[in-house]
């Protein structure tokens, strides 16, 4: 359905309309670079302009073009979920890249190859398990590498991580490796895994009410601060939260923040985090391809074109629908909508602009995003890191 708050810009025009949309085959992913730049500026402002506290997650955009836009804005720390994303960042010249994953099996071998391929980039990774940490330590040492490890803490999501507390402190301290200082020479750091910081992700805390979300976030984060104090070996940096907690953790001067969705934004976080001032900057363009009834229509926007992990009503919202439309069927290539007791007033070939509820997996469905500036198609950005492997 149409979104009144987002349908018009300050000049009274609908910001998303594409004058030459007939040049675009559907379904298509389109991005609005001006809005992307504004979202980057907003994120920087939320951390008080302190770029050392901002570590964007690139899993949302997977794009060298967006990465370079962030680098030009002065952002130098990044977070990613795959080896391909990490390689994309290094190839763009990123200086500090955290693989927010505990590399095991072949992924550990690939990570080592990547570190050796891009010596100018400082790579780090997560760890949360004694056996995995020991494997990493031995593998890094065997390759004469010193790699920073961020301990992944489980704050209640029960997905990855170790609960903050005594066992976590002991595991962290096991890999705190002070420099050797032989008689006046420059410090020599031992090779292997170096426990460096704490990674505290609380993406399960999503209450729409900001105060309730903040209270839950503060409660979950308190043991992290206790653990940081208990480690005591050296100042321990902390990476906290993702998108839903960004407006809370950005107020903690002692932590880095790693939102990702902010760069494109989506309907899901627009509804869940209304206090965050980000702009939708990526849409899906779709067309009516069939009219199976007076109140029913079919779009070329199937599972392969928009993230489909939510229930039917939570997949895409149409900014320019002339009447409320209810999704009644979704398959690989088609989305069927119904106008209920009324008529949908649409014709075959009509264009609808859809705001995905979850933009991150939607981007992964497209090899490229088409760029729209001043209401016209201007080019494309490759979603390069949607591939699982680039060169290593």
C-alpha positions, 0 to 999 in steps of 0.5 A: 500500500501507499506510504503517505509519509514517504510518498512525497519529497519536500517539493511535493513530488514523489521521490521514487518515481523514475521518468524513464522507467520504460528503460528498466526491465522488471523485476529490478533493484533500484538505488538512489545514491543521493539518499545513500549519501544522506544515510551515511551522513546521518549514521556519522552524526549519530556517533557524534562525528567520531568515525572511530566509533562507526564500523558499518556492516556491508552485508546489506549492500555488498557493493564496491560503489557504496564501500567507496562512498563510505571511504570517501566519507572518512569511514575506515572500519568495516564489518562483514559476514563472508570471505567474499565481502571481506575481499571486496572491502580489502580490494576497495582499500579498507584498512580495518576489516572484521569478519564477523564469523568464527572461521572453521574448516575451509573458511579458516583456510580461505581467511588465511589466504585472504590475509596474505593476499591483502597485507595492507588491510588489517583483518580480524575475526570472531571466536567463541569456543576453546577448540575453534580458538586453538585451531585458529591460533595454531593456523595463524602461527603456522602462517606467521600471522598475528590476527586480532580476535573479537570474542563473540558474546551471546546476549540472549540471541542464542545463535553464536557466542559465549555468555559473558562471565567467568568462562568467557573471561578465562578464554579471552585471557588465554589469548592475550599475548603481551609483546616480548621486549628483548633488550631495547629492541622494538616490541615483537608480538607473538604470532597466532590469535590475539584476543583483542576485543568484545563483540556483543550483538543484540539483534533479537531486541526489537521492541518498537517502543524505544524506551522498552527497547533501550531498557532491554538493551541496557540490561543485556549489555550490563554483563559486557561492561562487567566482563570488560572490567574483569579482564583487566589485562589491557583496554578492551574495545567493544563492538555493540549491536546492529541496526535496532540497537544503533540508536541506543549504543551510539550514545555509549562513548566507549563502544563501536557501532556496526549497523548495516541496513541503514545505508539502504533502509527498509520497511521492517526497520522503518516500522521497528525503529521510527526514531532513526532518521534514515531514508529508504534508498533502495526499492524493487521495481515490478510490473503487473503481468496478468489480471486474473480477476477484477480485484486481483492482479499478478506481479513479476516479483517472486521469491527470486526478486524480494526476500520471502522469509516473512509471512505474506504481508511482511515482504514488500510494501508498495509506495504507489498502489492506488488502493490497498492491496493484500498479498494472497500468493507468492511463488518463484516468479509471481506475486498475487495481490487482491484489492478485496471488495474494490477494484485495483484500477491497474492495467497490464504493464503498470509499474509499482515501486516496492519497499522491501521489508528486509532489504539485505537478502533482497539485495543478494537476489540481484547481481546489480542495482540500477542507480536513479538520480534526479528521477532518471536511470544513470547507471548501475552498481554491481552487488559484487559480494553476493557471490560466495567466492571472488578470488580466494 
